[in-house]
C-alpha cells in the first residue's frame, strides 16, 4: 500500500489503545482512500477492536443517526 491510506492502516495499532476505551460506534464508515487500503483498514478495525466497519460503494448513501 502507498499514500496516506496505507499510512492510516499502519498507524491504527498505535491508536488502538485509545480507541479501545472509547465506546464502540454502531458502525464505522471508511470513506477516504483507495479501495484496497480502505478494505485493509476495515479488516484491521474489525480484528483489533471488534467494531463493525464498512467501506461504502462509490455513490452509496447511508443514513447516519
N, C-alpha and C positions, 0 to 999 in steps of 0.2 A: 504494500500500500504506500501511496505517496500523498503529499499535500497535507492540509490541515486535518482532514477527516481521519487519516491514518494516525496522526498525532493524537487525536482525541481517544482513539482506542488504546494507545499506549499509556495515556495519562489516566485512564479510568482506574487502574489499580492503585494509583496514588490518592485518588479521591474516594475510593470505596469506603474507607473507614468513616469519613464524614457523611457519606450518603447512607450508610447503614443505620445511623442514629436518627435520620430523618424519617418521618412517616412515609410509607410506600404510597406512591400515587396510584390511582386506579389504573392508568395507562400512561406510558411514556411514549410520545411520538417523536421519532427522529426524522427531521425534515430538511436536514442540511447535509451536503456532501455527496460524494459519489455513491451509487447504489451498493457497490461491493463493500465499501468502508462502513456505510450505514448498517448494512446487514451484519457485519462483523461486530459492530458496537452493540447492536440489538442482542446478538447472541451472548456477548460478554455481560451485558446488564442482566440478562436472564440467568446466566450461570452464577455470576458473582453476587447478585442481590436478590434473585428470585422475583424480580419485578416483571410485569408484562410490558414489553416494549414492542413497538410496531413501526415499520417503515411503510408509510402510505405510498400507494402508487401515484405516479405523476397525475395531477389533476383531481385526485381523490379528495373528497370533503369529509370532515369529521365534525361531530358536534362535541364541543368542549364545554363541560359544565363546571 
